[in-house]
Amino acid sequence: MTEHEEYCVSIRKSYIMPDHTLEGYSVTLWRWHETWWFAAVRDYLFADYNGSRRKALRQARRDARKLAGIFNCTNYDTNEEGMWQ
């Protein structure tokens, strides 16, 4: 069993249901308790950044770095692969 930190941060794509239209990104703060549970989520919608995917992702990454610094935890950015091992 891998030893886990208590918290970590990741960025996921956010979709509109039911047609799965990409609408932005979500920064998620995860808490470990036998598995990862989300503790907080903030959405960065393209519409809030004049439809710019790049600006929304840039702000999500900036805030994810800040959040990881506050909780002194790993920032997995858009690659959660290592988090689930």
Summary of the structure (lengths in Angstrom):
residues: 85
radius of gyration: 13.5
end to end distance: 8.9
largest distance: 44.7
contacts: 215
relative contact order: 0.25
helix: 32%
strand: 40%
